[in-house]
């Protein structure tokens, strides 16, 4: 396609749009959750269970659900807040998409010394 002399390009909002797949939001949120939980698992010898995330993009916002496993004993509420805040911040930072809501579900607690 050749440019027409004197033609003005359409404004950016009229040239097209960008769409981010839900799996991208999931991966970003899960990685942020894992990074946020790493210090809590550091003293443990067992492998760190990886968080799972689901994401739904609607109306210009994304909703996150994070499934995590935590070491026990720990401050469950504080770790859940840390995970939620980290995932929301990272998703918004990397994608520019606001997070409408984020739910953290603790699937399992891992007592110290038990496998």
Helices and strands as residue ranges (DSSP letters): H 12-15, H 22-41, E 52-58, E 61-72, H 76-95, E 98-111
